[in-house]
Each structure stands twice: as C-alpha cells, then as structure tokens.
C-alpha cells in the first residue's frame, strides 16, 4: 500500500460503494469513475475508523467535476506503476 499524501495527484483504481456515497457535498457534476484523476485535497481521520481521502477532480476549464471521499484501496498516487 502506498502512502497517500495531501495535495498529490491520484487516480481512482476502483469504486466500492453506491454512487450516492460519493456525493456527500451534493456538488458533483458526475460520479467518479475508474481511471479518473484528481487532487487529494484532505485526509479525514476519526479515531477508530480508517482514514477517508477527499479527492477533487476538475475539467480542462478548471471547473470541479466531483469532490468525493474514497478509501485508501480505491485510489493510488499517479505515477505508481501498479495501476
């Protein structure tokens, strides 16, 4: 497992939960998909629970496509040769 670092670029490797679980802020223009890339903008840590990783994906025009929470196994840093 690679260590995920805030503000690095990541790639969505898998989607494990229903679509509604990825739109907690109700801002998404579309749901995240395997292969999407984005910036890891926050790491949410709660005692007794695994961390959740907040990723923002933007289009070429800079507009946000989605802001979603992921588990560590759903994303990986870009440049990792294992995806």
Secondary structure, DSSP 8 states (H G I E B T S, - for coil): -----TT-EEEE----S-GGGG-TTS--SS---TT-EEEEEEEE--TTS--EEEEEEE-TTS-EEEEEEE-GGGEEETT-TT-
